[in-house]
Amino acid sequence: MEMLESESSSSSGGSNGVSRSARDRDGAPRAQPRQARPLLSAATQGLFASALRIRAFAGRGRAYEDVSTGKSILFAPKLSEDYAVWSGKIKPLSSFKERYMVSAVHYTDEIAEILKTHYRGLGKPLLYLLSGLNSDSNKYSTPASFEGIEAFEKDLTSLHPILTESRVFKSELELGLIKYANDISSAAHIEVMQKTKVGLKEYQLEMIFLHHIYMHGGCRHCSYTCICATGENSAIIHYGHAAAPNDRTLEDGDMALMDMGAEYHFYASDVACSFPVNGKFSDDQNLVYNAVLKAHNAVLSEIKPGVSWIDMHKEVDAMMVARLGAVFMPHGLGHFLGNDAHDPGGYPQGTERPTEPGLKALRTTRELKEGMVLTVSPGCYFNETLLKKAMEDPTLSAFINNAAISRFMRFGGVRIESDVHVASNGCENLTDLPRETWEIEAVMAGASWPLDNETILKYKKENSSSTTAQTPETSQQNGSSTSKEVPAQEVTASTSGATALTSID
């Protein structure tokens, strides 16, 4: 008998510094029981097919499957009477069997005995234990241990890469949870836009988002720490942490960058939008925002099975050879999404990370395949540290208009992030938000989303009369509009999302 093990607390070694301990989701509106699939099914030679992750019992549970039979066994901790006093009713083992759809459930102090009972072969039973490096978080998963484990043979290399790869491709049930998290996140972002005004604190925008996803979506947790950045703070990629806790006061003329995503039944969303605090794009804000939007839309139009993710980043012009894009967009274009906001699987075993500036930050370089779920998150940031360094570099400075860049030094940044599902003939944008500047202005002025025909006609007419405006060709389906850009000579925006201001008069 060969047994496969899955720890309840994490299956791929960390989640990029975000605490993701076991959480109780009972009672959430529209919540459905998290249904577990068999951990791995295969012949005894070790050919594996599907995966299961169980995060229950406060991180103390274990799940095992007999590879030869496909039967799964869940081990739950035996709780004391104090648990019933302080934490609630102690559930019977039968409730876990029904909820997680496993073959059998026993207590964790019975692991060795039960596994030995199921084994009828010669020699020691073989356990495949989860141990390996998460290439995204750079953390190692710790293999399970239990009293009596010395009586078993252990394989620490086979399971991790296969379980990691299984997380790259989403089932219909998984996709449904990610879609739901995106729906709630999109609606919450719209409420934030509509309630933003000069004089508020950044943390008040965070509060609006958190209230919405819990009140209206039953999402008790976010997928990561909320980034509510305004003004210069929006040039800080992961602003919002304990040392920079979304505490600035919003000022007239600020650009706001909101990067927040709800989590539902352990499945993440990762959504970012950028908009002017006062509800109206200035010429400079319009210029930078539309450069990023052009990159965002160009990437969405190219995503389909067979496309190389790293090729999305590469442009053969002189600017991109110099990797100037890394100055204005130091992060990668996107990443896998699933149980974690930065899901593993970006670099399978044996895959080398690129080392060039602008490419070394990529979360994956894989060829896209049907069933993958990724984020698309181009950005443009005027980060003082990076800009000063580039201005002093003899190669990079040749592409930079120092006087013009100085004008934008306090601008902050823009990021547009959508979650996409790679379909058979393209991609499905799971994020539903106003993206065009005129759509954002309409929503911030009080219009509901999606916009009705009367509002669309009104704003298209106003927009077409402006000499600096883009010409919208409306497509509100899934929140992914397309547009024709006018001031292209002022901005270089590659399809990789590397956006740089190069010559502004």
N, C-alpha and C positions, 0 to 999 in steps of 0.2 A: 504494500500500500504506500502510495506517495501522497503526502498531505501538503496542501498549500495554505499559507497563513496570511491573514490580512489584519493589520492593527487597526483599532477603532479610531485612534487619534489622528493619524496621517498615513497616507500611503505612498508619498513620494518625497519625504524628507523636507519638511518646512514649507512655508508659504510666504517667502519674501519679507519676513519680519512682522507679518500681520498675525496676531493671535487668533487662532481658529479652533478653540477648544470645543468640546461637545456642547451643543446648545439645544434647549427644549423648544420645539416649535408647536407643541400641542395648543390648540385653540386659535390658531391663526386663521383669519377669514379666508375662505376658499382653499385652505390647505388640504392637501391630500397626503395619505401615508406615503412615506418614502419607501418605495418598493425596491428591495435588493435583488440583483441578478446573481446567479451562481458566480463565485469568485473566478474560477477558471475551469473550462471544460476541455479535456484533451485525452489522448491515448497515454499510456504509461510512459512512453518515450519522452514526453514533455512537450507535445504540441499543444499550444494553448489558444483559446479563442476569445472568450468574453471576460468581463471584469466586474468586481463588486468592491465598493468601499463602504464600510460601516463605521460611523462615528457616533457611538452611543455609549451609555453607561459611564459617563464622565471620563472617557479615555481609558477605561479599564477592561473593556470587552475584547474578545478575540474571535476571529472567524476562521474556520478551516474547511477545506474541501478535499475529499478523497478523489484524486485525479482519475483513478481507475473506474470509479462508479459515477462521479459527478455529484455525489451527495455532499451537502454542506452542513457544517455543524457550527453553531454559534454558542460561545461561552460568555455568560453574563456574571457579574460579580454577585456574591451572596451578601445582601445588605442586612445590617443590624436593625433592631427595632428603633433605634435612635433616628434612622433615616425617615421612618414613618412620622416621627414627631416633628422633625425639622424640615424635611423636604417633600413629604407627601406619601401617598399610598405606595406600598411596594407591589409591583406588578408581578403576576405569576409568569413562569417561563413560557407558558402557552401563548401569552400575549406577544412575546418577542418572536415566537415561531410564526405567528400569523402576520405580524407587521413586516417582518423582514423576509418572509417567504423562504425560509431555510428548511432543511430536512429534519433537523433536531436541535434542541437547545439544552445546555447543561450549565453548571456553575464553573467558574474559573478554577476553583480548587480541585476540579475533577479532570482537568485537561489531560494530564499524562495517562491516567487510568482509562479514560474514554478512548483516546487515540490508540492505546495499546490493544484495547478490546476490539477495535475495528480492523486491526492489522492481523492478517492470517498468513503472512509470508515468512520466509526464512531471514535470519539476521535482524538488524535494527530497522525500524520504520524510517523512511526518508521524509524529512520536512523541508519544503521550499519556504525559506524565510525572506521577508521583505528587507532588503539591505542594498543601498546604492545612493548615488549622488543625484540630487535634483539639479539639472544643468541650469535652471532658471534662478533658483534661490541660492545655489552653491552650498546647500546644506545636505547632510547625509541622514537618511532614515535609519533608525535604530531597530535591529531585528528583535522580534518578540522573545521573551524569556519567561520560563515558568518552572516551578519546582518539578524536578524529574526530567528536564529536557536533555540531560546527559545520556539518557537511554535511547536517544534518537540520532540518526545521521542528519546532517544539516547541509543544505545547498543555499549559499548566500549570494549567488550570482545570476541565477536564471530568472527569478520572478520579477525583479525590479524593472528591467527594460521592457518586459512584456506588459506588465500592468501599466507602466508609464505610457506605452504606445496605445494601449486601449483607451486612455483618457483623451487622446488626440481626436478621436472620432466619436461623435455624439449620436446616441440613439434618439428615436423620436420622443421618448419620454424625457430624456435629458434636454433636448432642444426645446421642449415645451416649457420646462422650468426656466431656462435661460430667456426665452421669449417673454415669459411673465415678468421676470425681474427687470427686463428692458422696458416693458410697457409701464410698469410702476415708476421706474427711474425717469423715463421720458416725461411722464405727467408731473412728477415732482420737480423736474428742472423747469418746466413751463411755469409752475406756480412760483418758483424762485424768481424767474424773469419778471413775472407780472407784479411781484411785490418788492422788487429791488428799487431803492431810491436813495438819493444822496443823504448822508447823515446816519445811515444804518451801520452797524458793525458787521464785519465779515461773518462772525459766528452766528449772527441772526439769520443770515442766508442759509447757513448750515442747519440751523434749527428748523427752518421752514421745510427743508428737504427731508430731514429725519422724521419730522412729524408726519409729513405726507406719506412716506413709504410705509410707516407703521400704521397710521390711522386708516389709510385707504387701501393698503396692500398687504397688511399682515407681515411685513418685512421688519423683523426686530433688529436686524443687523445690517451694516453696510459691508461691502466686499473689501473695503480698505478705508484708511483714514481720509475723511473728506478734505478736499482741496478747494478752498473758497478764497481765491486770490484776486486782489484788485490792485490797480496802479502798478508800481514797481514789483510788488509781490508776485504778479502773474508771470514774471520771468524766472521764478524759482520753480523748477520742475515738480518737486514733491513738497511744496509748501503745505502747511497745515498741521505739521507734527507738533510735539509738545514744546519744542523750542521756538516755534513760529505758529502759535495756535489760532489762526484765523481771527485776529483781534484788531485789525486796522479799521479805521473809520472810512466809509466810502465817500469819495469826493467827486464833485462835478468834473466831467472830462475823463474820468477813470475808465479803463477797460477792465471788465470782470472776466475771470477764467474760472469756471465752475467744473470741477472734475469729481463726480460723486456717483456711486453705483450701489443699488440695493442688492442684497443677497436673499435668496429664497430657497429654503430647503437645501442649503449648502451649495447652491449654484449661484454664480456671480454674474453681475453686469458691470460694465466699465464704460462710463459715458462722460463726455466732456463737451461743454459748449462755451462760447465766448460772446460777450455782448457789451455794449456801452452802458454804464451805470445810469446815465440820464435818459436812456431810451432812444437816442439818435446817434448814428455813426458820424463822426467827423470825417473829413477827407483822408486824414492819415489813418484813422481806424478802418475806414472803408478799404483803403489801399492794402494794408497788411492782412486784414481779414479775408478779403477776396483772393489774395495770393494763396493763403492756406486752404480756403474752400476749393480753389481750382485743383490743388494737389489732392485733396480728399476725394473729390468727385472723379478725378482721373484714375485714381487707384481703384475705386469702386467699379468703374467701367471696365477695368482690365482683369479683375479677379474672376478666375474660373479654374477648373481642374487643369493641371499641366503647367500653370504659370509658376515661375521661380520667384519666391518672395524676395530674394536678394536682388534680383533684376529690377524689382520695383524701385530700389534705392539708387540704382546706378544710371548715370547719364554720362555720355562720353564727351561732353563739352569741356572746355578748359576749367571752368569753375568747379565742376564735380570731380575732375581729376585731382584738383588741388584740395578736394574735400572741404571746401568752404562751407558746405551745408552743415557740417558738424558744429560750426560756430553758432549758427542760428537755430539748429535743431539737434542738440546733443544726444537725444534719445533715439531709439529705433522707431520704425514706422508703426509697429504694433506687436501683438503677442497672442499666444493661445489663451483661450478663456474657457473656464469650466468650473470645477470644484474650487479652484483658486482664481483670483483675478489674473494672476500670471501663472497659467497652468503649465505643467512640465511637458516635455516632449519636443521642445524646440531644437535640441541637439541630441539626436540618438547616439548611442554608443558608437565610437569611432569617428564621429563627425567633429571637425575642427572649427573653432570660431574664427572669423576673420579678425585681423589685427589692425586694419587701416582705420584712421580716424573717420568717423561717420558710419562705419560698418561694424566696428567692434562692439557697439552697443546693441546690435540687432539681437532680438530674443529668439529668432530662428532664421535659418537660411533655406528652409525646406521647399520642395516643390508642393504647391497646393493640390489637395485632393478633396473629392466630394466627402462631406461629412465633417470637415474641420470647422471650428468656430474661432475666429480671430477678431482682434480689434484693429481698426484703421485709425491712426491718431497722428496725422501730420501737425506740425506746429512751427511757429516762428517766434523766437524769444530774443529780446534785447537785453542780454545778461551782461552786466558791466564787466565782470571778470573775464568772460570769454571774448568780449569785443575788444577790450584793451590789449589782451594777449594777441589777438588777430591783427590789430593795427600795428603792432610792433614786429610782426612776422613779415619778412621781405617777400615771401611768396604769396601769402594770403592778402597782404595789404594792397597788392596790385589790383585786386578786385573790389576794393572797398572805397567808397567815397566818404572819407573821414568826416567832412563837414556835415554831410547829410546824416550820417549815422549818429553824430552827436545830437542832432535834433530828436532822435528817437531813443536816446539813452535812458530816459525815464518813462518810456512807453509801457514797458512790461512785456506781455506776450499774448499770443493767441494759440489755442489748441482746439481742434475739432476732432472728437473721437466717437466713432460708431462701432457697434458690434455686428459682425457679419457672419453668415453661414454660407460656406462654399457649397453651392448647388451643382447639379449636373451640367448646367449650361451657363453658369454665371455665379452671381452671389445674391443672397437675400439680406437686405439691410434690416436688422432687428430693432434698430433705434429709430424712434419716430419723433423728430424734433424739427422746429423751423431752423433752416440753415442759411437761406438767402438773407441778405441784410434787410431787405424790405419785409420779409416774413417775420424776422425778429422784431423789427420796429412795430409792426402791426400787433403782434402778440403782446409786446410790452406796453402798447397803448390800450390794451384791454380786449383785443379780439380773441375769440376762442380758437383753439387748434383742434383739428385742421381748419384752415380758413374757409369761410363760405365764399361763394362766387362773387357776391357784392364787394366783399373786402378785397378779394384778389384783384378785381377790376379797378377798384379805387387806388390801391397801392401800385399796381402796374402802370397806371396812368401817371401817377405822381412820379414814379421812378423813371419812366421814359422821358419825362420832361427835364430831368436833371442831366447836366452835361457830364457829370462824373459818375453817373449811376451805371450799373450793369443792365443788360436787357434780359429779364427773366423769361425763361421758357419753362413754364410751371410744370412740376411733377411732384405732388405732395405724397405720392405713394411711398410708404415706409420712411417718410421724412427725408428723402434724398432728391433734392431739386437739382436741376442743371442750369447753367448760365453761360452767357458769352461775356468774356472779360474785355474791358476797354483799355485800361492803362497797363498793358503788358510790357511796354517798353520801360516802365519804372520798376518792375519787379521781375525777378527770375524765380520761377517756381517749378521745380522738377517734379515729375510724377512720383518720385520717391518721397515727396513731402519735404525735401530739404529746400527751405525757402530763404532767400536772402535779398535784402535791399542792396542794390548795387549802384544806381545812379539816379538820384532824385534831385530834381532842380529846386 
